Amino acid sequence: MSLLSTLFGIKKEASDKIKILDRNTYANAILGKNVQLIDVRTSNEFNEGHIKNAINIDFFNVTNFKNSFNKLNKEQAIYIYCRSGARSQKAARKLVDMGFTKIYDLKGGYSRWG
């Protein structure tokens, strides 16, 4: 039983730090503001279109992913997105492990943005 509590405790702690926002809420949170806005798609996907002022940090480039996020402010809110929401959820869990505490993910990813 304690193993299950431990697992669920960790999951709850992570979910307290990760919020999934619908398109309108996400847009209102980032537009016209100086925020840490990160696109975790590949550079090819990013170059085909992205949210204005987003920085591209490819989730699949493990070394660059870690190094790039380590340069960001862990105390400041971070807004992430990918194509559909799956990669950004994996990225969000990694960011919790790296010490980020306020992570906002775009529900449905960039495919829901336009």
C-alpha positions as CSV (number, residue, x, y, z in Angstrom):
1,M,0.0,0.0,0.0
2,S,2.8,2.5,0.8
3,L,4.2,2.0,-2.7
4,L,0.9,3.1,-4.2
5,S,0.7,6.1,-1.8
6,T,4.2,7.0,-2.8
7,L,3.4,6.8,-6.5
8,F,0.2,8.7,-6.2
9,G,1.8,11.3,-3.9
10,I,4.4,12.0,-6.6
11,K,1.8,12.2,-9.3
12,K,-0.3,14.6,-7.2
13,E,2.8,16.8,-6.5
14,A,3.6,16.9,-10.2
15,S,0.0,17.7,-11.1
16,D,0.0,20.6,-8.6
17,K,2.8,22.1,-10.6
18,I,1.5,21.4,-14.1
19,K,-1.7,23.0,-15.4
20,I,-3.3,22.3,-18.7
21,L,-4.9,25.4,-20.2
22,D,-7.5,25.6,-23.0
23,R,-6.6,27.8,-26.0
24,N,-8.3,30.9,-24.8
25,T,-6.9,30.8,-21.2
26,Y,-3.4,30.1,-22.6
27,A,-3.7,32.9,-25.1
28,N,-4.8,35.4,-22.5
29,A,-1.9,34.3,-20.2
30,I,0.8,34.8,-22.8
31,L,-0.2,37.5,-25.3
32,G,1.4,40.8,-24.8
33,K,3.3,39.6,-21.8
34,N,7.0,38.8,-21.2
35,V,6.7,35.1,-20.4
36,Q,8.9,32.0,-20.9
37,L,7.1,30.5,-23.9
38,I,8.6,27.3,-25.1
39,D,7.7,25.2,-28.2
40,V,9.1,21.6,-27.6
41,R,8.5,20.4,-31.2
42,T,11.3,19.8,-33.7
43,S,12.9,22.7,-35.5
44,N,11.2,21.6,-38.7
45,E,7.8,21.7,-37.0
46,F,8.7,25.1,-35.4
47,N,9.8,26.5,-38.7
48,E,6.4,25.6,-40.3
49,G,4.7,27.8,-37.8
50,H,4.7,28.7,-34.1
51,I,3.2,31.0,-31.5
52,K,4.7,34.5,-31.7
53,N,7.7,35.0,-29.4
54,A,8.1,31.2,-28.6
55,I,11.5,29.7,-28.2
56,N,12.1,26.3,-29.8
57,I,13.6,23.7,-27.5
58,D,13.3,20.3,-29.1
59,F,12.1,17.7,-26.6
60,F,13.9,14.9,-28.6
61,N,17.3,16.6,-28.4
62,V,17.9,15.4,-24.8
63,T,21.2,17.2,-24.1
64,N,20.0,20.6,-25.6
65,F,16.7,20.2,-23.8
66,K,18.3,19.9,-20.4
67,N,20.9,22.6,-21.0
68,S,18.4,25.1,-22.5
69,F,15.9,24.7,-19.7
70,N,18.6,24.9,-17.0
71,K,19.2,28.5,-18.3
72,L,15.6,29.5,-17.7
73,N,14.2,31.0,-14.5
74,K,12.7,28.1,-12.5
75,E,10.7,30.4,-10.2
76,Q,8.9,32.1,-13.1
77,A,5.9,30.5,-14.9
78,I,6.8,28.5,-18.0
79,Y,4.4,28.0,-20.9
80,I,5.0,25.0,-23.1
81,Y,3.3,23.4,-26.1
82,C,3.9,20.8,-28.8
83,R,1.9,19.6,-31.8
84,S,-0.9,17.8,-30.0
85,G,-0.1,17.9,-26.3
86,A,1.6,14.5,-25.7
87,R,5.2,15.7,-26.0
88,S,4.6,18.8,-23.9
89,Q,3.1,16.6,-21.1
90,K,6.3,14.5,-21.1
91,A,8.3,17.7,-21.2
92,A,6.3,19.1,-18.3
93,R,7.0,16.0,-16.1
94,K,10.8,16.4,-16.9
95,L,10.6,20.1,-15.9
96,V,9.0,19.2,-12.5
97,D,12.0,16.9,-12.0
98,M,14.3,19.8,-12.9
99,G,12.8,22.1,-10.3
100,F,10.2,24.1,-12.2
101,T,7.1,24.7,-10.2
102,K,4.7,26.7,-12.4
103,I,4.2,24.9,-15.7
104,Y,1.4,25.7,-18.1
105,D,0.7,23.4,-21.1
106,L,-1.5,24.2,-24.1
107,K,-4.4,21.7,-24.3
108,G,-4.3,20.0,-27.7
109,G,-1.0,21.7,-28.6
110,Y,-0.3,23.9,-31.6
111,S,-2.8,22.1,-33.7
112,R,-5.5,23.8,-31.6
113,W,-3.9,27.2,-31.7
114,G,-4.8,28.3,-35.2
